[in-house]
C-alpha cells in the first residue's frame, strides 16, 4: 500500500500536461506494485468524495467550482469496476488540469456522445482527450511495462499486466502497443466484426477494415481462449485478420532481453 503523505496538490500546480502531472504523482508515491489506488489518490488531492454507483446518462461527473477548491467525483459502475476506476482517474484529470473549462455550472459531465465540429466541441474533445491521457498515465505507468517492452510481443504479457494493474484488457493492450519498442498493431473486434485497429507509427496499414468480418480461421478458439495465435505474432506479410487477443507485429531489430518477463 503506497504512502500518500508526500502527495500534495500544491506540488502539481505548475504542471499542465497530463503525462507530467501523472508522473509527478508517481514520483510522490514511489513504486506501486499492484493497481494504482485511484480513489485514494483522488482523496489525497482534495476530492472530498468519490461515489461509485449505477447512474443513467453519463460515465462520470466531476462536481466542482471554477476555482477547484474541492471536488466530488461520480463514477458509473454499469460497465464494470475497471471502467469505473478509469472514470475516477479521468475526472481527477479534469480537476487537476485547471485550464479545463467545466461543461456547466455544476462542473464536468462526461458522456460517450459523438463530437460535433464546433469550436466549443473541439475544446471539449481536447479536454476529454487530455483527461483520458492523464488516466492512462496514472493507472498504467510506464515503469510497469518496462520489463516486457523489449521482449517479443506477446499478449500473455497484456493479460498479466491487465490483472496486475486492474485495468481493462483493451486499455492495457493499447498502452502495451504504445510503450513496446517493436512496431505492433492490435485489432479489436466484437463478435467477429472489426471495431478498430491500433498500430504503431510506421506499421503498415492493416488488411482489415472497420465493420468487416474476421476470417473464421482466426476466430477459431477465441471464445475458449485457445486461439493458436494467442502467443504467436502473425507475419506482417500475411493477409489474415486477427482477433484482439492476437497481435500483429514486426519484430524489433533489438536483441531479445534476457530479464524475467513481466
Ligand atoms: Zn471528461
Boltz pocket constraint, residues with backbone or C-beta under 6 A from the ligand:
constraints:
  - pocket:
      binder: B
      contacts: [[A, 90], [A, 91], [A, 94], [A, 108], [A, 109], [A, 110], [A, 127], [A, 128], [A, 131]]
      max_distance: 6.0
